[in-house]
Amino acid sequence: MANSTQQYINQYAEYAMEQMRRYGIPASITLAQGLVESGNGNSRLARTANNHFGVKGTFNGAYVLANDDKPNEKFKKYDNVGQSYEDHSKVLMARRYQQYVGGLAHDDYRGWAAGIKKGGYATAPNYVSALVSTIERNNLQKYDQMVLEQMKREGKSFGVASNPLTVGAQGQSSSGLTSTGMNLPRGLYSMPVNREQFLLVTSPYGTRNDPINKGKTQMHHGMDIKTSSDAVLATENNGKVIGVDNRTNTGGGKMVTVEYTRADGSKTRVQYMHLSQIDVQKGDTVNAGQKLGVSGKTGTRVTGEHLHLGVINITADGKKQWVNPAAYLAEINQKGNLQKQVQYNGKDLLAHYQAGGTTAPVAPSQQQETSPQDWMNKLLSSDDAALGLGMMGGHEEGGGGLLDSIMKMFMTLLMVSMQMENKSKDEQMQAITDALVDRRIDLSNFTPKLKSAEIVIKDNGAAMLNTNDGKQQFSHELTAAEQSRLSQILGSNEDNSTKQQRISSMIYTITISQQASQNYEQIASQQQSQEQNLQRK
C-alpha cells in the first residue's frame, strides 16, 4: 500500500528535526525535499535503496543504477532511511549550497529553497515553488518552530558536536552509529519491551472478565504484555519521570509513570505496572529505549508476570482521558519505523489503527484472518514460546530441540483437545494463548474417570502430568520415552477419537502406576512405623 503525504510526514518529521538540530537546515526544507524527491517514499529509489533525496554516487561503495539525465546513472544505496537523511544534510553542507544559504535564519524556508536551487540541486524550473508550496500546504514550518523552541528551552546550540547521533534502543553508542549513519528508527522511539517478532498481549484494553473477582466484569484501562524479567523501556525521547511507586501491596505493584509533552501543550502519560525492579527516580529525564526497570508480578491484582501498560492523554487545559495503548503504540511504531506487531489472539492490534495512531479502526474487510493452527504456529516460533525455559536437549532457549519436541507436542495436544470440545474460533484462539502463557493444558475431557488431569511445563522444561482420582493428587514427570510415545500418537494419521482413547489409556496407566507406588510407599511406611513401635516395647 502506497504511503500518503501525511503518512510520510508522520513517519519522518522527527528525522528532519534531528537534522535541523545537527546541521541547522530547516526541518521543513528537509521534509519537503523528501516528499518531492521520493514521491512520499514511494519511488523506486526510496523503496529499493532507501534513497529519499535522489542523491547520486555511491555510499560506502553501494549504489543502484537508474535513468536520470543519462541512462544507468549511479545513485547511492543506504542501509536505512536514517542514513539517507544524514547524508542529504552533509550534501547541503557543501560550499556550492552554503554560499547561498550559509547566512540564512534557521526558519527561512523560502530563502533555503531558493539557495538550494541556485546551488544546482535540481534543474526543474519550478523546484523552488514546488518546495515552498509543499511546506505551506502541509504546515511543515511548524517543525522548524518546534526545534527552535526546544533548543531555546534546553539552552542547546545547533551543530553535530552539541547534537550527537541518537543512541538506539538496543543500547548502541553514538560512536557505534557513526559508521552507518543515523539509526533513528530505533533512536527516537521504542516499544516498551524488546521482541524480534511481536509483542504478545494477554489482555487488551476494554471491558473484560475480572481475573481476580471471578464472575464480575471490569474496565481494563490498559494492555497486558507477556514478559519474562524483561527490561522495560521508555517509548520516546525527552520523557519526564513524574511518578515512582515502590510499594508491592497496591493493585499495580511497583510502578513507573513517564510523561511526554507535545508541541501543542498536550501531554501523553505512560504507566508501567507490576515491575519487579525500578531503575529511575522521580524527576529523571529519559529517552527512547532507556531502561526504566524490570518486568515482574508485584501487586495485589496480578495473576502472573506481565507488563501492564496504561496511556492517558492530557489536553492543554488539563483534561485527562484514558486511551487504548494500541493506538499510542501504533503511532510510535509508525513514527519510529519500528516495523513491529502487537498480537492478541492472532490479530495485530496496531493494524486496527490508521497512520499516526488515531482511534479510527481499520475496516474488518482489510484485516487478515488467522486460523487457530496458524496462530499456534506463530506463537511457537515467537520469542515468548520458550522464555524462561532455559537450555534443553543441547539447544539454547528457543532452539529447535525445545520447540520441536516439548512445546510442539504440548500445543498439538491442546489442538486435539479443543477439536473434541467443539470450541468456537475465538475460544480456540484464547485457549492457545492461555496455554502458551500458563504452559498448562487441561486434559479432563480425555479422562472422564478422573476428577482432573493436566500437563504443565515447568520452568526447567520438565513436562509434568498432574492427575486427581478424587481421593489423591498425583504428579509425574513424563519420561523421554513417554514424551516420544505421546508425540507418536499426536502425529499419527488416526482420527481424534482414536487418539483420545490412546491418550486416555496412557494417562490412566501412569495414574494407576502412581497410585500403586504411593500405596506401596504408604504400606511400607506403616510397616516401618509398626516395627519401630514393637522394638520400643
C-alpha positions as CSV (number, residue, x, y, z in Angstrom):
1,M,0.0,0.0,0.0
2,A,1.5,3.4,-1.1
3,N,2.3,6.0,1.6
4,S,0.3,9.2,1.6
5,T,1.8,12.6,2.2
6,Q,0.6,12.7,5.8
7,Q,1.9,9.2,6.5
8,Y,5.3,10.2,5.2
9,I,5.3,13.4,7.4
10,N,4.2,11.4,10.5
11,Q,7.0,8.9,9.9
12,Y,9.9,11.2,9.1
13,A,9.2,14.5,10.8
14,E,11.5,13.5,13.7
15,Y,14.2,12.6,11.2
16,A,14.1,16.1,9.7
17,M,14.0,17.8,13.1
18,E,17.1,15.8,14.2
19,Q,18.9,17.0,11.0
20,M,17.9,20.6,11.8
21,R,19.5,20.3,15.3
22,R,22.7,18.8,13.8
23,Y,23.2,20.9,10.7
24,G,20.9,23.9,11.0
25,I,18.9,23.0,7.9
26,P,15.2,23.9,8.3
27,A,13.3,20.7,9.1
28,S,10.6,22.0,6.7
29,I,13.1,22.0,3.8
30,T,14.4,18.5,4.5
31,L,10.8,17.1,4.8
32,A,9.7,18.9,1.7
33,Q,12.6,17.6,-0.3
34,G,12.0,14.1,1.0
35,L,8.3,14.3,-0.1
36,V,9.1,15.7,-3.5
37,E,12.2,13.7,-4.4
38,S,10.8,10.3,-3.1
39,G,7.2,10.7,-4.1
40,N,6.1,10.3,-0.4
41,G,8.6,7.5,0.0
42,N,7.0,5.5,-2.9
43,S,9.7,6.0,-5.5
44,R,11.8,3.1,-6.8
45,L,14.9,4.7,-5.3
46,A,13.3,5.1,-1.9
47,R,11.9,1.5,-1.9
48,T,15.0,-0.3,-3.2
49,A,17.8,1.9,-2.0
50,N,16.4,3.9,1.0
51,N,17.4,6.9,-1.1
52,H,14.8,9.6,-0.3
53,F,16.6,12.6,-1.9
54,G,17.8,11.3,-5.3
55,V,21.5,11.7,-4.3
56,K,23.8,10.3,-6.9
57,G,27.1,8.5,-6.4
58,T,28.0,5.6,-4.0
59,F,27.6,5.2,-0.3
60,N,30.3,3.0,1.3
61,G,30.6,1.6,-2.2
62,A,26.9,0.7,-2.5
63,Y,24.7,2.0,-5.4
64,V,21.9,1.2,-7.7
65,L,21.5,2.1,-11.4
66,A,18.7,4.3,-12.6
67,N,18.0,6.5,-15.6
68,D,18.1,10.3,-14.9
69,D,19.9,12.9,-17.0
70,K,21.8,10.0,-18.5
71,P,20.9,6.3,-18.7
72,N,22.2,4.0,-15.9
73,E,23.5,6.6,-13.5
74,K,24.7,5.6,-10.1
75,F,22.5,6.5,-7.1
76,K,23.6,6.0,-3.5
77,K,22.2,2.9,-1.7
78,Y,21.7,3.2,2.0
79,D,21.2,0.6,4.7
80,N,18.4,2.6,6.2
81,V,16.4,5.8,5.7
82,G,18.3,7.5,8.6
83,Q,21.5,7.2,6.6
84,S,19.8,8.9,3.6
85,Y,18.7,11.8,5.8
86,E,22.1,12.2,7.4
87,D,23.9,12.0,4.0
88,H,21.5,14.5,2.5
89,S,22.4,17.0,5.2
90,K,26.1,16.5,4.5
91,V,25.4,17.2,0.8
92,L,23.8,20.5,1.6
93,M,26.8,21.5,3.8
94,A,28.9,21.7,0.6
95,R,30.2,25.1,-0.4
96,R,28.1,25.1,-3.6
97,Y,25.0,25.4,-1.4
98,Q,26.4,27.1,1.7
99,Q,27.4,30.2,-0.3
100,Y,23.7,30.9,-0.9
101,V,22.2,29.7,2.4
102,G,25.0,30.0,5.0
103,G,23.8,33.3,6.4
104,L,20.1,32.5,6.4
105,A,17.9,32.1,9.5
106,H,17.1,28.5,10.5
107,D,13.4,29.0,9.8
108,D,13.8,30.9,6.4
109,Y,12.5,28.1,4.3
110,R,11.8,30.3,1.3
111,G,15.4,31.5,1.3
112,W,16.7,28.0,1.7
113,A,14.6,26.7,-1.2
114,A,15.9,29.4,-3.5
115,G,19.5,28.8,-2.3
116,I,19.3,25.1,-2.9
117,K,18.1,25.7,-6.4
118,K,20.9,28.2,-7.1
119,G,23.4,25.7,-5.9
120,G,22.2,23.3,-8.6
121,Y,20.4,20.7,-6.6
122,A,17.7,20.4,-9.2
123,T,17.2,21.6,-12.8
124,A,13.4,21.8,-12.8
125,P,12.4,25.5,-13.2
126,N,9.6,25.2,-10.7
127,Y,11.6,23.5,-8.0
128,V,11.5,26.4,-5.6
129,S,7.8,26.8,-5.8
130,A,7.3,23.1,-5.5
131,L,9.2,23.1,-2.2
132,V,7.5,26.2,-0.8
133,S,4.0,25.0,-1.8
134,T,4.7,21.6,-0.2
135,I,5.8,23.3,3.0
136,E,2.9,25.7,3.3
137,R,0.2,23.3,2.1
138,N,1.2,20.8,4.9
139,N,2.2,23.3,7.5
140,L,5.7,21.9,7.7
141,Q,7.1,25.1,9.0
142,K,5.7,24.2,12.4
143,Y,8.6,21.6,12.8
144,D,11.1,24.5,12.4
145,Q,9.4,26.3,15.3
146,M,9.3,23.1,17.4
147,V,13.1,22.7,17.1
148,L,13.8,26.4,17.7
149,E,11.6,26.3,20.9
150,Q,13.3,23.1,22.1
151,M,16.8,24.5,21.5
152,K,15.9,27.6,23.4
153,R,14.2,25.8,26.2
154,E,17.1,23.4,26.7
155,G,19.8,26.0,26.1
156,K,21.4,24.0,23.4
157,S,23.2,25.2,20.2
158,F,23.0,23.8,16.7
159,G,25.7,21.5,15.4
160,V,26.9,17.9,15.4
161,A,29.0,18.4,18.5
162,S,26.1,19.5,20.6
163,N,23.7,17.0,19.0
164,P,25.4,13.6,18.6
165,L,23.8,10.8,16.7
166,T,20.9,9.4,18.7
167,V,21.6,6.4,20.9
168,G,19.5,3.4,19.7
169,A,17.0,1.4,21.8
170,Q,19.3,-1.6,21.7
171,G,21.9,0.4,23.6
172,Q,24.3,1.3,20.7
173,S,26.6,4.2,21.5
174,S,26.7,7.3,19.3
175,S,30.2,6.4,18.1
176,G,28.9,3.0,17.1
177,L,26.4,4.6,14.8
178,T,28.8,7.0,13.1
179,S,30.0,4.5,10.5
180,T,26.5,3.6,9.4
181,G,24.8,6.9,9.7
182,M,21.7,7.7,11.9
183,N,19.7,4.9,13.3
184,L,16.7,7.0,14.0
185,P,14.1,4.2,13.6
186,R,15.4,2.8,16.9
187,G,16.6,6.1,18.3
188,L,13.6,8.3,18.7
189,Y,11.0,5.7,19.5
190,S,10.9,2.3,21.2
191,M,8.4,-0.4,22.1
192,P,8.1,-0.8,25.8
193,V,9.8,-4.2,25.7
194,N,12.1,-5.7,23.0
195,R,10.8,-8.6,20.9
196,E,12.2,-9.7,17.5
197,Q,8.8,-11.0,16.1
198,F,6.0,-9.3,18.0
199,L,4.7,-8.3,21.5
200,L,2.2,-10.8,22.8
201,V,-0.8,-9.2,24.5
202,T,-2.6,-11.4,27.1
203,S,-5.4,-9.0,27.9
204,P,-6.2,-5.9,25.7
205,Y,-7.8,-2.6,26.6
206,G,-11.5,-2.6,27.2
207,T,-14.2,-4.5,29.2
208,R,-13.2,-7.9,30.4
209,N,-13.9,-10.6,32.9
210,D,-12.3,-9.7,36.2
211,P,-9.3,-12.1,36.6
212,I,-9.3,-11.6,40.4
213,N,-13.1,-11.4,41.2
214,K,-14.5,-14.3,39.2
215,G,-17.9,-13.7,37.7
216,K,-17.6,-10.0,37.6
217,T,-16.5,-7.7,34.7
218,Q,-14.3,-4.6,34.8
219,M,-13.0,-1.9,32.5
220,H,-9.3,-2.7,31.8
221,H,-7.6,0.7,31.4
222,G,-4.5,-0.7,29.8
223,M,-2.9,-3.5,27.9
224,D,-1.2,-6.6,29.5
225,I,2.0,-7.6,27.6
226,K,3.6,-11.0,28.2
227,T,7.1,-10.6,29.7
228,S,9.8,-12.7,31.4
229,S,12.0,-10.5,33.5
230,D,12.4,-8.1,30.6
231,A,13.9,-4.6,30.6
232,V,11.0,-2.2,30.5
233,L,11.8,0.7,28.2
234,A,10.8,4.4,27.7
235,T,9.0,4.8,24.4
236,E,10.1,8.3,23.3
237,N,12.8,10.9,23.9
238,N,12.6,13.7,26.5
239,G,10.2,11.9,28.8
240,K,9.8,13.1,32.3
241,V,9.5,10.5,35.1
242,I,6.6,12.0,37.1
243,G,5.9,9.0,39.4
244,V,7.8,6.2,41.0
245,D,6.0,3.8,43.4
246,N,8.0,1.0,45.0
247,R,5.1,-0.4,47.0
248,T,4.1,-4.0,46.4
249,N,0.8,-4.0,48.3
250,T,-1.1,-1.9,45.8
251,G,-3.1,-3.2,42.9
252,G,-0.5,-2.2,40.3
253,G,2.6,-3.1,42.4
254,K,5.9,-1.4,41.7
255,M,5.1,1.3,39.1
256,V,6.7,4.0,36.9
257,T,4.9,6.8,35.2
258,V,6.5,8.8,32.4
259,E,5.1,11.9,30.7
260,Y,5.8,13.3,27.3
261,T,5.0,16.9,26.4
262,R,3.7,17.8,22.9
263,A,4.2,21.0,20.9
264,D,0.6,22.0,21.3
265,G,0.8,21.8,25.1
266,S,-0.9,18.5,25.5
267,K,0.8,15.5,27.2
268,T,0.9,11.8,26.9
269,R,1.3,9.9,30.2
270,V,2.5,6.3,30.1
271,Q,2.2,3.9,33.1
272,Y,4.2,0.8,33.6
273,M,2.8,-1.6,36.3
274,H,3.7,-4.8,38.1
275,L,7.5,-4.2,37.9
276,S,10.0,-6.3,39.9
277,Q,12.7,-3.6,39.8
278,I,12.7,0.2,39.2
279,D,15.9,1.9,37.8
280,V,14.8,5.5,37.6
281,Q,13.8,8.3,40.1
282,K,11.1,10.8,40.0
283,G,12.2,13.9,38.1
284,D,14.6,12.0,35.7
285,T,14.5,12.7,32.0
286,V,14.5,9.6,29.9
287,N,15.0,8.8,26.2
288,A,13.6,6.2,23.9
289,G,14.9,2.7,24.7
290,Q,16.2,3.7,28.1
291,K,15.7,1.1,30.8
292,L,13.1,2.1,33.4
293,G,13.1,-1.1,35.3
294,V,12.4,-4.9,35.0
295,S,9.1,-6.5,34.5
296,G,7.6,-8.7,37.2
297,K,4.5,-9.7,39.0
298,T,4.2,-7.4,42.0
299,G,0.9,-6.0,43.2
300,T,-2.4,-7.4,44.6
301,R,-4.1,-7.5,41.2
302,V,-1.7,-9.6,39.2
303,T,-2.3,-13.2,38.2
304,G,1.2,-13.9,36.7
305,E,4.1,-12.0,35.2
306,H,3.2,-9.3,32.7
307,L,3.7,-5.6,32.0
308,H,0.5,-3.6,32.4
309,L,0.9,-0.6,30.0
310,G,-1.6,2.3,30.5
311,V,-1.8,5.5,28.5
312,I,-3.5,8.8,29.4
313,N,-3.9,11.8,27.1
314,I,-3.9,15.2,28.9
315,T,-5.2,18.2,26.9
316,A,-3.5,21.6,27.1
317,D,-6.3,22.7,29.5
318,G,-5.7,19.7,31.8
319,K,-8.5,17.3,30.8
320,K,-7.5,13.6,31.2
321,Q,-8.7,10.7,29.2
322,W,-7.7,7.0,29.1
323,V,-6.8,5.8,25.6
324,N,-6.2,2.4,24.1
325,P,-2.4,1.8,24.3
326,A,-2.7,0.1,20.9
327,A,-3.4,3.5,19.4
328,Y,-0.4,5.0,21.1
329,L,1.9,2.1,20.1
330,A,0.6,2.3,16.5
331,E,1.8,5.9,16.4
332,I,5.2,5.1,18.0
333,N,5.6,2.1,15.6
334,Q,4.9,4.3,12.5
335,K,6.9,7.4,13.5
336,G,9.9,5.3,14.5
337,N,9.6,2.9,11.6
338,L,9.9,0.1,14.1
339,Q,8.0,-2.4,12.0
340,K,6.7,-4.3,15.0
341,Q,3.4,-6.1,15.6
342,V,1.4,-6.3,18.8
343,Q,-0.5,-9.6,18.6
344,Y,-3.6,-10.6,20.5
345,N,-5.2,-14.0,19.6
346,G,-4.0,-13.8,16.0
347,K,-4.8,-10.1,15.4
348,D,-2.2,-7.3,15.1
349,L,-3.8,-4.7,17.4
350,L,-1.7,-1.9,15.7
351,A,-3.2,-2.7,12.3
352,H,-6.6,-1.7,13.7
353,Y,-5.5,1.9,13.7
354,Q,-4.7,4.3,10.9
355,A,-1.5,6.2,10.4
356,G,-0.4,8.3,13.4
357,G,-2.2,6.2,16.0
358,T,-5.7,7.6,15.6
359,T,-8.6,5.9,17.2
360,A,-10.3,5.1,13.8
361,P,-10.2,1.3,13.4
362,V,-9.3,-0.3,10.1
363,A,-12.3,-1.8,8.3
364,P,-12.8,-5.6,9.1
365,S,-12.5,-6.4,5.3
366,Q,-8.9,-5.1,5.5
367,Q,-8.0,-7.3,8.5
368,Q,-6.3,-10.5,7.7
369,E,-7.9,-13.6,9.3
370,T,-5.7,-16.0,11.2
371,S,-6.7,-19.7,11.8
372,P,-6.1,-21.4,15.2
373,Q,-3.5,-23.6,13.6
374,D,-1.7,-20.5,12.1
375,W,-1.9,-18.8,15.5
376,M,-0.4,-21.8,17.2
377,N,2.5,-21.9,14.7
378,K,3.1,-18.2,15.1
379,L,3.3,-18.5,18.8
380,L,5.6,-21.5,18.7
381,S,8.1,-19.5,16.6
382,S,7.9,-16.4,18.7
383,D,10.3,-15.1,21.3
384,D,7.8,-15.8,24.1
385,A,7.4,-19.5,23.3
386,A,10.4,-20.6,25.3
387,L,11.2,-17.6,27.6
388,G,12.3,-18.8,31.0
389,L,12.6,-22.5,29.9
390,G,16.4,-22.4,29.9
391,M,18.5,-25.0,28.0
392,M,17.1,-28.3,27.0
393,G,18.3,-31.1,24.7
394,G,21.6,-29.3,24.0
395,H,19.9,-26.3,22.4
396,E,19.8,-22.7,23.7
397,E,16.4,-21.5,24.8
398,G,14.1,-21.1,21.9
399,G,16.1,-23.6,19.9
400,G,14.7,-26.2,17.5
401,G,15.1,-29.0,20.0
402,L,12.8,-27.3,22.5
403,L,10.1,-26.2,20.2
404,D,10.1,-29.3,18.0
405,S,9.7,-31.6,21.0
406,I,8.0,-30.5,24.1
407,M,6.3,-27.3,23.0
408,K,5.1,-28.7,19.8
409,M,3.8,-31.8,21.5
410,F,2.2,-29.6,24.1
411,M,0.3,-27.4,21.7
412,T,-0.7,-30.2,19.4
413,L,-2.3,-31.9,22.3
414,L,-4.2,-28.8,23.0
415,M,-5.5,-28.7,19.4
416,V,-6.8,-32.2,19.7
417,S,-8.5,-31.4,23.0
418,M,-10.2,-28.3,21.6
419,Q,-11.4,-30.1,18.5
420,M,-13.0,-32.7,20.8
421,E,-14.8,-29.9,22.7
422,N,-16.1,-28.1,19.5
423,K,-14.9,-24.8,20.8
424,S,-15.6,-21.7,18.7
425,K,-12.7,-20.0,16.9
426,D,-12.4,-17.2,19.4
427,E,-12.4,-19.7,22.2
428,Q,-9.7,-21.7,20.5
429,M,-7.5,-18.6,19.9
430,Q,-7.8,-17.7,23.6
431,A,-7.1,-21.2,24.7
432,I,-4.0,-21.3,22.6
433,T,-2.7,-18.0,24.0
434,D,-3.5,-19.1,27.6
435,A,-1.8,-22.4,27.1
436,L,1.4,-20.8,26.0
437,V,1.4,-18.1,28.6
438,D,0.5,-20.5,31.5
439,R,2.2,-23.6,29.9
440,R,-0.7,-25.6,31.2
441,I,-3.3,-27.8,29.3
442,D,-6.4,-29.2,30.9
443,L,-6.8,-32.9,29.9
444,S,-10.0,-33.6,31.8
445,N,-12.0,-34.3,28.7
446,F,-9.5,-37.1,27.9
447,T,-10.1,-38.7,31.3
448,P,-13.7,-38.8,32.4
449,K,-12.9,-41.3,35.1
450,L,-10.6,-38.9,36.9
451,K,-11.6,-35.7,38.8
452,S,-8.9,-33.7,36.9
453,A,-5.9,-34.1,34.7
454,E,-3.4,-31.6,33.2
455,I,0.0,-31.3,31.7
456,V,2.2,-28.4,32.9
457,I,5.7,-27.4,31.6
458,K,7.8,-26.3,34.4
459,D,10.5,-23.5,34.2
460,N,13.2,-26.1,33.9
461,G,11.4,-27.7,30.8
462,A,10.1,-30.7,32.6
463,A,6.6,-31.9,31.4
464,M,4.6,-32.8,34.5
465,L,1.4,-34.8,34.4
466,N,-0.9,-33.9,37.3
467,T,-3.9,-36.1,38.0
468,N,-6.5,-36.4,40.7
469,D,-8.7,-39.5,41.2
470,G,-11.0,-37.8,43.7
471,K,-9.0,-39.1,46.7
472,Q,-5.4,-38.4,45.9
473,Q,-3.4,-36.0,43.8
474,F,-0.6,-37.4,41.7
475,S,2.3,-35.7,39.9
476,H,4.6,-37.4,37.5
477,E,7.3,-36.1,35.2
478,L,6.9,-37.5,31.8
479,T,10.0,-39.6,30.8
480,A,11.6,-39.2,27.4
481,A,10.0,-42.5,26.3
482,E,6.6,-41.3,27.4
483,Q,7.0,-38.0,25.6
484,S,8.1,-39.9,22.5
485,R,5.0,-42.1,22.7
486,L,2.7,-39.2,23.2
487,S,4.2,-37.4,20.2
488,Q,3.8,-40.5,18.1
489,I,0.1,-40.7,19.0
490,L,-0.4,-37.0,18.2
491,G,1.5,-37.2,14.9
492,S,-0.3,-40.3,13.6
493,N,-3.0,-40.3,10.9
494,E,-5.6,-41.7,13.3
495,D,-8.8,-39.8,13.9
496,N,-9.2,-37.8,17.1
497,S,-11.5,-40.4,18.7
498,T,-8.7,-43.0,18.4
499,K,-6.1,-40.5,19.6
500,Q,-8.3,-39.7,22.6
501,Q,-8.6,-43.4,23.5
502,R,-4.9,-44.0,23.3
503,I,-4.0,-40.8,25.2
504,S,-6.6,-41.7,27.9
505,S,-5.2,-45.1,28.2
506,M,-1.7,-43.7,28.6
507,I,-2.8,-41.2,31.3
508,Y,-4.8,-43.9,33.2
509,T,-1.8,-46.3,33.1
510,I,0.5,-43.6,34.5
511,T,-2.0,-42.7,37.2
512,I,-2.6,-46.3,38.3
513,S,1.2,-46.8,38.4
514,Q,1.4,-43.7,40.6
515,Q,-1.4,-45.0,42.8
516,A,0.3,-48.3,43.3
517,S,3.6,-46.7,44.0
518,Q,2.1,-44.3,46.5
519,N,0.1,-47.1,48.2
520,Y,3.2,-49.2,48.4
521,E,5.1,-46.3,50.0
522,Q,2.3,-45.8,52.5
523,I,2.2,-49.5,53.3
524,A,5.9,-49.6,53.7
525,S,5.9,-46.6,55.9
526,Q,3.2,-48.1,58.1
527,Q,5.1,-51.4,58.4
528,Q,8.3,-49.5,59.3
529,S,6.4,-47.5,61.9
530,Q,4.9,-50.7,63.4
531,E,8.3,-52.4,63.5
532,Q,9.7,-49.4,65.3
533,N,6.9,-49.4,67.8
534,L,7.4,-53.2,68.5
535,Q,11.1,-52.6,69.0
536,R,10.4,-49.9,71.6
537,K,8.1,-52.2,73.6
